[in-house]
Amino acid sequence: MKNIAKSVGKIFEEDFIKSIPSYCWHKRLNDNAASWGNGTNTRFASTNECDFLLFDCNSRTLSALELKSTQGNLTYWRKDFEDGKKHTWNIKKNQILGLKQWSQYLMNCGFIFNFRSCSNRTFFVMIDDFLEYT
């Protein structure tokens, strides 16, 4: 069996899970196989709105979180960026629109950004703030 190295994104997720206090419940949403390409372009992409659901039992707060770790810049979908070409955004349309929709019902919906090139700094950005910034 091959020894496959973990991606830095998976390592970031593991570190995130280790940081969750014991009074919080969390669920990593399963990635579903959403796209299939033939030949050497074969890949699977998730259509989930986020990576994690996190429930703080003390404050009774449910959060929907999408984790992103990058060495460089983040790219993101925006309606006015659509040009009919295929793009590979770090932050996908379904994540942005899904978190925005969920924010009507959940207290905290947003992104946890890990910038490895900036002294490994990590930030939480609510979806409404993300939309205002972008």
N, C-alpha and C positions, 0 to 999 in steps of 0.2 A: 504494500500500500504506500502511495506517495505521501511525503510529508509536505503538506501545503501550508505555506506561511499565511498567517492571518493578515488581513488588510488593516491599515491604520484606522479605518472607519470602525471595524469590528473591535479593535483594541479600545478605541474611544468609547464604544457602547459598553464594553465590559467594565471600564473604569467608571462610567456613568452609573451603572447598576451597583457597583461597590460603594458609591457615594450616597445611595438612597438610604435615608434613616429607617430604622426598624418600624416606626409608626406609619410608614407609607407602604401601600400596596402598589405593585407595578405589574404591567403586562406588556411584553414585547409582542406587537402584532406580527403574525406570520406574513412573510412575503409571499405573494401569489405570483405565479408565472403569468405575466400579462402580454408579453410579446415574444414572438419567435421569428428569427430570421434564419435563412438557410446558409449552408457553407461556413466559411470562416467568420461570418458576421453573426453567428448564433449568439443570442444573449437573452436573458430574462430580465424584465423590469417590473417593479412592483407598482401597483396602482393604489396602494394604501395612501390615505390622507396624512398619516403620520407613522412614526416608529413605535411610540410608547403611549400608554395610558398610565397615569400616575394619580393615585388617590391618597391625599393627606388625611389620615384618620382623625387627627387632632382638629384641623380646621374644616374638615368635611368638604374639601376642595378637590375637584377632579380636573386634571390637566391633560391635554393632548399635545404631545411633543414630537417634533421632527428633529433628529440630531444630524448635524453636518460637520464634518471635519475636513479641513482643507490646508494645503501647503501654500496655496496662492489665493487668487480671487475666487469669489463665488459668482456663478452665473445663475440667472433666474428668469423664469417665464414672466412676461407681461403682455397683455393683450395687444398693445401697440408695437410689440416686437415681432408679432406674427407676420411672416412674409411668404408663407407657402413652402418654405424650405424646411428640411428636417434639422432640428437642433437637439443638442444634448445639453440640457440645462442641469446644473447642480440641484436647483430647486425647481421642481416640476409644476406644471399647471395644476394637476390634480391635488398636489400638496397645498398650494397657495389657496385655491378655491375651496378645498375641503376644510382646511383650518379656519378660513373665514366663515364658512357656513356653520361649523361646529361652535365657533365663538359665540353664536347667539344663545347657546345652551350651557356652555362650559365657562367657568371663570377664567381659566388660563389656557389659551391655545397659542402656540408659537414654536419658535426655533431655538435650539441650543446650538450655537456656533462655536466651534473649536478652531482657532487659527494657530496652526502649528508653527508658522513662520514668524509669529509675533510673540515669542517667549511662551508659546503654548497657552495662550489666553483663551478663556471660554466665557461666552456671554449668552444670556437669555433675552430674546426679543419677542414680544407679543406680536401676534399676526397683524393687528391694527397698526402698530408702530412700524412693522416691516412694510406694510402697504403705503404708509405715509412717507417713509424714508425713500422708497423706490419709486 
